[in-house]
Amino acid sequence: MRTLLLTLFVALLVILPFCLWGEAIDAWFKAMATADTTTRGLLAGLLFSALALDIFLPVPSSLASTLCGAFFGWRGGLAISFSAMTTSCVIGWWIGHLCTPMAIRFIGKDEYPRLQALLCRHGVILLLALRTVPVLAEASVLLAGIAKYPFRRCMPLLLAGNLVVSLAYVYAGVYGHDAENMLPAFLASITLSALLMGVAALLRKRTPPPTQPSR
C-alpha cells in the first residue's frame, strides 16, 4: 500500500503543475506557433528549455515537439526535441535518485527492496511502454531513479523511447499537421513503442536482469 501511495504521490507531483499553470502554458505554446520565425535562436532555446524542464513544468510536450518540426525541419527539429527530452529524463532520474532516502523512510526498509525488484523485473517494459503516456512517462523516470534502476541500463531505453516520440511529433510539424489534430503521429508513436517493447521483452528473456539493481 505504501508503495502504491508513493507511486501516486510521484504522479501527483507531475500532475499538479498542469492543474495550476497548464492552460496558460498551453496558450503560450499556441501563440508561439504563429510567432515571427526571424527569432529562430531564441525560439530554439525556448523549445529546448521547455522540453528539458518537462519533468517539472506542465509543458505540452507533443505540441512543443511538433513546433520543433514546424520551425526547424527534420534535422533541427529532431535534434532539439530528442536532446531536450533526453535531458529531461536525465534530470528526472537524478532527482528521483536523490529522493531515495525520503522514499525509503516513507515506504519502509522492508518494502523498498520490493520496489527495486519490481523495476528490476519490469523496468525495460515500463520505461518503453510509458514513453508515449503523459504524466506516467515522467513518473516512471522518477520512480526508476528512486528505485536506483541502473542509469546505464535506464538511458538506452529512454533514448529509444524518446527517439520514437520525437520522430512522430516532428513528422507532424514538418508536414504541416495541425498541432491539435496529431492523432496519426500519436498512433505512430504508440505503435513504434509497442515494437520496441516486443524487442525489449525478447532481449529480457535471453538476458535475465540481476536480482538486485546496482547502485
C-alpha contacts under 8 A as a table, 3 or more apart, distances in Angstrom:
res1	aa1	res2	aa2	distance
1	M	4	L	5.04
1	M	5	L	6.19
2	R	5	L	4.95
2	R	6	L	6.09
2	R	106	F	7.25
2	R	107	I	5.02
3	T	6	L	4.97
3	T	7	T	6.21
3	T	107	I	5.89
3	T	111	E	7.35
3	T	115	L	7.17
4	L	7	T	5.07
4	L	8	L	6.21
5	L	8	L	5.02
5	L	9	F	6.00
6	L	9	F	4.98
6	L	10	V	6.20
6	L	103	A	7.40
6	L	106	F	7.75
6	L	107	I	7.36
7	T	10	V	5.20
7	T	11	A	6.29
7	T	139	A	7.77
7	T	143	L	7.43
8	L	11	A	5.04
8	L	12	L	6.04
9	F	12	L	4.91
9	F	13	L	6.29
10	V	13	L	5.17
10	V	14	V	6.73
10	V	139	A	5.91
10	V	142	L	7.37
10	V	143	L	7.60
11	A	14	V	5.20
11	A	15	I	6.20
11	A	135	V	6.47
11	A	136	L	6.73
11	A	139	A	5.36
12	L	15	I	4.87
12	L	16	L	5.76
13	L	16	L	5.56
13	L	17	P	7.46
14	V	17	P	6.49
14	V	18	F	7.56
14	V	55	I	7.06
14	V	56	F	6.51
14	V	57	L	7.76
14	V	58	P	7.73
14	V	135	V	5.94
14	V	138	E	7.11
14	V	139	A	6.91
15	I	18	F	5.36
15	I	19	C	6.63
15	I	58	P	7.68
15	I	135	V	6.44
16	L	19	C	5.15
16	L	20	L	6.38
17	P	20	L	5.03
17	P	21	W	5.76
17	P	22	G	6.63
17	P	56	F	7.48
17	P	57	L	6.05
17	P	58	P	5.30
18	F	21	W	5.50
18	F	22	G	4.10
18	F	23	E	7.61
18	F	57	L	7.48
18	F	58	P	4.57
18	F	59	V	7.92
19	C	22	G	5.84
21	W	24	A	5.51
21	W	25	I	6.28
21	W	58	P	6.69
22	G	25	I	5.37
22	G	26	D	6.01
22	G	58	P	5.31
22	G	59	V	7.28
23	E	26	D	5.09
23	E	27	A	6.10
24	A	27	A	5.20
24	A	28	W	6.27
25	I	28	W	4.94
25	I	29	F	6.29
25	I	58	P	7.17
25	I	59	V	6.75
25	I	60	P	7.99
26	D	29	F	5.20
26	D	30	K	6.33
26	D	59	V	7.27
26	D	60	P	6.49
27	A	30	K	5.11
27	A	31	A	6.23
28	W	31	A	5.11
28	W	32	M	6.21
29	F	32	M	4.91
29	F	33	A	6.47
29	F	63	L	7.41
29	F	64	A	7.08
30	K	33	A	5.20
30	K	34	T	7.45
31	A	34	T	5.77
31	A	35	A	6.69
32	M	35	A	4.82
33	A	67	L	6.56
36	D	39	T	6.51
37	T	40	R	5.55
37	T	43	L	7.99
37	T	71	F	7.25
39	T	42	L	5.53
39	T	43	L	6.15
40	R	43	L	4.97
40	R	44	A	5.99
40	R	71	F	7.97
41	G	44	A	5.18
41	G	45	G	6.27
42	L	45	G	5.11
42	L	46	L	6.16
43	L	46	L	5.06
43	L	47	L	6.14
44	A	47	L	5.23
44	A	48	F	6.08
44	A	68	C	7.69
44	A	80	I	7.23
45	G	48	F	5.17
45	G	49	S	6.01
46	L	49	S	5.15
46	L	50	A	6.01
47	L	50	A	5.15
47	L	51	L	6.21
47	L	64	A	6.37
47	L	65	S	7.95
47	L	68	C	7.15
47	L	80	I	7.53
47	L	81	S	7.89
48	F	51	L	5.36
48	F	52	A	5.93
48	F	80	I	5.83
48	F	81	S	6.79
48	F	83	S	7.86
48	F	84	A	5.18
49	S	52	A	5.06
49	S	53	L	6.06
49	S	84	A	7.08
50	A	53	L	5.35
50	A	54	D	6.13
50	A	57	L	7.71
50	A	59	V	6.43
50	A	64	A	7.80
51	L	54	D	4.94
51	L	59	V	6.87
51	L	61	S	6.21
51	L	64	A	7.11
51	L	81	S	7.13
51	L	84	A	5.36
51	L	85	M	5.73
51	L	88	S	6.91
52	A	55	I	7.33
52	A	84	A	4.48
52	A	85	M	5.55
52	A	86	T	7.41
52	A	87	T	5.36
52	A	88	S	4.32
53	L	56	F	5.63
53	L	57	L	5.97
53	L	88	S	5.79
54	D	57	L	4.94
54	D	58	P	6.53
54	D	59	V	5.50
54	D	61	S	7.24
54	D	85	M	7.82
54	D	88	S	6.29
55	I	88	S	5.85
55	I	89	C	7.44
55	I	91	I	7.66
55	I	92	G	6.09
55	I	138	E	5.74
59	V	64	A	7.67
60	P	63	L	5.46
60	P	64	A	6.20
61	S	64	A	4.91
61	S	65	S	5.93
62	S	65	S	5.29
62	S	66	T	6.12
62	S	169	Y	6.21
63	L	66	T	5.00
63	L	67	L	6.19
63	L	169	Y	7.79
63	L	179	A	5.94
63	L	180	E	7.84
64	A	67	L	5.11
64	A	68	C	6.36
64	A	81	S	7.95
65	S	68	C	4.92
65	S	69	G	6.60
65	S	77	G	7.37
65	S	81	S	5.46
65	S	166	S	6.47
65	S	169	Y	5.65
65	S	170	V	5.74
65	S	173	G	7.71
66	T	69	G	5.24
66	T	70	A	6.23
66	T	169	Y	4.88
66	T	170	V	4.90
66	T	171	Y	7.39
66	T	172	A	5.88
66	T	173	G	4.34
66	T	174	V	7.71
66	T	179	A	6.59
67	L	70	A	4.82
67	L	71	F	5.97
67	L	77	G	7.87
67	L	170	V	7.46
67	L	173	G	5.82
67	L	179	A	7.89
68	C	71	F	5.51
68	C	72	F	5.69
68	C	73	G	7.22
68	C	76	G	7.45
68	C	77	G	4.26
68	C	78	L	7.18
68	C	80	I	6.83
68	C	81	S	6.54
68	C	170	V	6.33
68	C	173	G	6.95
69	G	72	F	5.40
69	G	73	G	4.73
69	G	74	W	5.97
69	G	76	G	7.49
69	G	77	G	4.40
69	G	78	L	6.90
69	G	169	Y	7.44
69	G	170	V	4.22
69	G	171	Y	6.51
69	G	172	A	7.21
69	G	173	G	4.34
69	G	174	V	4.72
70	A	73	G	6.02
70	A	77	G	7.57
70	A	170	V	7.34
70	A	172	A	7.94
70	A	173	G	4.16
70	A	174	V	4.83
70	A	175	Y	7.58
70	A	176	G	6.76
71	F	77	G	7.25
71	F	173	G	7.84
71	F	174	V	7.89
72	F	75	R	7.32
72	F	76	G	4.92
72	F	77	G	4.86
73	G	76	G	5.71
73	G	77	G	5.30
73	G	78	L	7.81
73	G	170	V	7.74
73	G	173	G	7.85
73	G	174	V	5.53
74	W	77	G	5.35
74	W	78	L	5.76
74	W	170	V	6.80
74	W	171	Y	7.37
74	W	174	V	6.60
75	R	78	L	5.37
75	R	79	A	6.03
76	G	79	A	5.13
76	G	80	I	6.20
77	G	80	I	5.30
77	G	81	S	6.06
77	G	170	V	6.22
78	L	81	S	5.19
78	L	82	F	5.69
78	L	166	S	6.22
78	L	167	L	6.64
78	L	170	V	6.25
79	A	82	F	5.45
79	A	83	S	5.88
80	I	83	S	5.49
80	I	84	A	5.92
81	S	84	A	5.32
81	S	85	M	6.06
81	S	166	S	5.90
81	S	170	V	7.85
82	F	85	M	5.29
82	F	86	T	6.13
82	F	162	N	6.10
82	F	163	L	6.04
82	F	166	S	5.77
83	S	86	T	5.13
83	S	87	T	6.13
84	A	87	T	5.00
84	A	88	S	6.26
85	M	88	S	5.04
85	M	89	C	6.40
85	M	162	N	6.49
86	T	89	C	5.03
86	T	90	V	6.32
86	T	158	L	7.24
86	T	159	L	6.54
86	T	162	N	6.82
87	T	90	V	5.13
87	T	91	I	6.23
88	S	91	I	5.16
88	S	92	G	6.06
89	C	92	G	4.98
89	C	93	W	6.06
89	C	138	E	7.58
89	C	141	V	6.42
89	C	158	L	7.30
90	V	93	W	5.28
90	V	94	W	6.30
90	V	155	M	7.95
91	I	94	W	5.35
91	I	95	I	6.09
92	G	95	I	5.14
92	G	96	G	6.14
92	G	138	E	7.26
92	G	141	V	5.91
92	G	142	L	5.26
92	G	145	G	7.35
93	W	96	G	5.15
93	W	97	H	6.09
93	W	141	V	5.52
93	W	142	L	5.29
93	W	143	L	7.74
93	W	144	A	6.43
93	W	145	G	4.31
93	W	146	I	7.65
93	W	151	F	7.84
94	W	97	H	4.80
94	W	98	L	6.10
94	W	142	L	7.92
94	W	145	G	6.03
95	I	98	L	5.17
95	I	99	C	6.28
95	I	142	L	6.90
95	I	145	G	7.03
96	G	99	C	5.05
96	G	100	T	6.41
96	G	141	V	7.70
96	G	142	L	4.60
96	G	143	L	6.26
96	G	144	A	7.12
96	G	145	G	4.22
96	G	146	I	4.44
97	H	100	T	5.34
97	H	142	L	7.79
97	H	144	A	7.96
97	H	145	G	4.26
97	H	146	I	4.74
97	H	147	A	7.38
97	H	148	K	6.14
98	L	101	P	7.39
98	L	145	G	7.86
98	L	146	I	7.43
99	C	102	M	5.49
99	C	103	A	6.35
99	C	146	I	6.26
100	T	103	A	4.99
100	T	104	I	6.13
100	T	145	G	7.65
100	T	146	I	4.73
100	T	147	A	7.08
100	T	148	K	7.87
101	P	104	I	5.13
101	P	105	R	6.31
102	M	105	R	5.15
102	M	106	F	6.26
103	A	106	F	5.02
103	A	107	I	6.17
103	A	108	G	7.96
103	A	146	I	7.07
104	I	107	I	5.42
104	I	108	G	5.21
104	I	109	K	5.78
104	I	112	Y	6.02
105	R	108	G	5.32
105	R	109	K	7.14
107	I	111	E	5.98
107	I	112	Y	6.54
108	G	111	E	5.41
108	G	112	Y	6.27
109	K	112	Y	5.40
109	K	113	P	7.38
110	D	113	P	6.50
110	D	114	R	7.68
111	E	114	R	5.34
111	E	115	L	6.69
112	Y	115	L	5.11
112	Y	116	Q	6.38
112	Y	147	A	7.62
113	P	116	Q	4.90
113	P	117	A	6.04
114	R	117	A	4.92
114	R	118	L	6.12
115	L	118	L	5.10
115	L	119	L	6.41
115	L	147	A	6.37
116	Q	119	L	5.25
116	Q	120	C	5.98
116	Q	147	A	5.03
116	Q	148	K	7.23
116	Q	149	Y	7.18
116	Q	212	Q	7.26
116	Q	213	P	6.83
117	A	120	C	4.82
117	A	121	R	6.11
117	A	211	T	6.84
117	A	212	Q	6.76
117	A	213	P	7.73
118	L	121	R	5.30
118	L	122	H	5.98
118	L	123	G	7.32
119	L	122	H	5.23
119	L	123	G	4.39
119	L	144	A	6.93
119	L	147	A	7.09
119	L	149	Y	6.64
120	C	123	G	5.66
120	C	149	Y	6.89
120	C	209	P	6.47
120	C	210	P	7.23
120	C	211	T	7.02
120	C	212	Q	7.14
120	C	213	P	6.32
121	R	124	V	7.79
121	R	209	P	6.77
122	H	125	I	5.50
122	H	126	L	6.06
123	G	126	L	5.07
123	G	127	L	5.84
123	G	144	A	7.69
123	G	149	Y	7.79
124	V	127	L	5.67
124	V	128	L	6.44
124	V	154	C	7.80
124	V	157	L	6.84
124	V	197	M	7.72
124	V	200	A	6.38
124	V	201	A	7.66
124	V	204	R	7.88
125	I	128	L	5.43
125	I	129	A	5.81
125	I	197	M	5.68
125	I	200	A	6.73
125	I	201	A	6.97
126	L	129	A	5.11
126	L	130	L	5.93
126	L	140	S	7.36
127	L	130	L	5.60
127	L	131	R	6.41
127	L	137	A	7.39
127	L	140	S	6.37
127	L	141	V	7.24
127	L	154	C	7.93
127	L	157	L	6.68
127	L	158	L	6.73
127	L	161	G	7.96
128	L	131	R	5.49
128	L	157	L	6.24
128	L	158	L	6.83
128	L	160	A	7.82
128	L	161	G	5.60
128	L	193	S	6.34
128	L	196	L	7.01
128	L	197	M	6.15
129	A	132	T	7.06
129	A	133	V	7.96
129	A	193	S	6.19
129	A	194	A	6.87
129	A	197	M	6.54
130	L	133	V	5.07
130	L	136	L	6.01
130	L	137	A	4.86
130	L	140	S	7.29
131	R	134	P	7.88
131	R	136	L	7.82
131	R	137	A	4.85
131	R	158	L	7.64
131	R	161	G	5.72
131	R	162	N	6.94
131	R	165	V	7.41
131	R	193	S	7.66
132	T	137	A	6.73
132	T	161	G	7.98
132	T	165	V	6.60
132	T	186	F	7.82
132	T	189	S	6.72
132	T	190	I	6.32
132	T	193	S	7.64
133	V	136	L	5.69
133	V	137	A	5.53
134	P	137	A	5.79
134	P	138	E	7.44
135	V	138	E	5.42
135	V	139	A	6.10
136	L	139	A	4.81
136	L	140	S	5.81
137	A	140	S	5.42
137	A	141	V	6.68
138	E	141	V	5.32
138	E	142	L	6.45
139	A	142	L	5.12
139	A	143	L	6.16
140	S	143	L	5.09
140	S	144	A	6.08
141	V	144	A	5.02
141	V	145	G	6.39
142	L	145	G	5.19
142	L	146	I	6.24
143	L	146	I	4.84
143	L	147	A	6.00
144	A	147	A	5.19
144	A	148	K	6.02
144	A	149	Y	5.10
144	A	154	C	7.81
145	G	148	K	4.87
145	G	149	Y	6.07
146	I	149	Y	7.75
148	K	151	F	7.73
148	K	213	P	6.82
148	K	214	S	7.35
148	K	215	R	6.13
149	Y	153	R	7.54
149	Y	154	C	6.72
149	Y	213	P	5.83
149	Y	214	S	7.29
149	Y	215	R	7.75
150	P	153	R	5.36
150	P	154	C	6.01
150	P	213	P	6.26
150	P	214	S	5.85
150	P	215	R	6.46
151	F	154	C	4.87
151	F	155	M	5.96
152	R	155	M	5.83
152	R	156	P	7.28
153	R	156	P	6.22
153	R	157	L	7.19
154	C	157	L	5.58
154	C	158	L	6.42
155	M	158	L	4.98
155	M	159	L	5.90
156	P	159	L	5.03
156	P	160	A	6.17
157	L	160	A	5.24
157	L	161	G	6.21
158	L	161	G	5.02
158	L	162	N	5.87
159	L	162	N	5.14
159	L	163	L	6.08
160	A	163	L	5.22
160	A	164	V	6.43
160	A	196	L	7.87
161	G	164	V	5.20
161	G	165	V	6.35
161	G	193	S	6.59
161	G	196	L	7.87
162	N	165	V	5.16
162	N	166	S	5.89
163	L	166	S	5.15
163	L	167	L	5.98
164	V	167	L	5.30
164	V	168	A	6.33
164	V	189	S	5.83
164	V	192	L	6.45
164	V	193	S	6.85
165	V	168	A	5.24
165	V	169	Y	6.39
165	V	189	S	5.30
166	S	169	Y	5.42
166	S	170	V	5.79
167	L	170	V	5.29
167	L	171	Y	5.91
167	L	189	S	7.95
168	A	171	Y	5.27
168	A	172	A	6.55
168	A	185	A	4.85
168	A	186	F	6.85
168	A	188	A	6.27
168	A	189	S	5.58
169	Y	172	A	4.92
169	Y	173	G	6.42
169	Y	182	M	7.69
169	Y	185	A	5.74
169	Y	186	F	7.45
170	V	173	G	5.01
170	V	174	V	6.05
171	Y	174	V	5.15
171	Y	175	Y	6.17
171	Y	185	A	7.32
172	A	175	Y	5.63
172	A	176	G	6.31
172	A	177	H	5.12
172	A	178	D	7.74
172	A	179	A	7.61
172	A	182	M	6.65
172	A	185	A	6.13
173	G	176	G	5.26
173	G	177	H	5.94
173	G	178	D	7.84
173	G	179	A	7.37
174	V	177	H	7.77
177	H	181	N	6.90
177	H	182	M	6.82
178	D	181	N	5.19
178	D	182	M	6.76
179	A	182	M	6.05
182	M	185	A	5.33
182	M	186	F	6.15
183	L	186	F	4.98
183	L	187	L	6.01
184	P	187	L	5.17
184	P	188	A	6.07
185	A	188	A	5.01
185	A	189	S	6.18
186	F	189	S	5.16
186	F	190	I	6.32
187	L	190	I	5.11
187	L	191	T	6.11
188	A	191	T	5.07
188	A	192	L	6.12
189	S	192	L	5.22
189	S	193	S	6.02
190	I	193	S	5.00
190	I	194	A	6.12
191	T	194	A	5.07
191	T	195	L	6.42
192	L	195	L	5.04
192	L	196	L	6.26
193	S	196	L	4.95
193	S	197	M	6.12
194	A	197	M	4.96
194	A	198	G	6.29
195	L	198	G	5.08
195	L	199	V	6.38
196	L	199	V	5.11
196	L	200	A	6.06
197	M	200	A	4.92
197	M	201	A	6.04
198	G	201	A	5.10
198	G	202	L	6.37
199	V	202	L	5.21
199	V	203	L	6.26
200	A	203	L	5.07
200	A	204	R	6.04
201	A	204	R	5.04
201	A	205	K	6.32
202	L	205	K	5.22
202	L	206	R	6.45
203	L	206	R	5.16
203	L	207	T	6.03
204	R	207	T	5.07
204	R	208	P	5.37
204	R	209	P	6.99
205	K	208	P	5.83
210	P	213	P	6.49
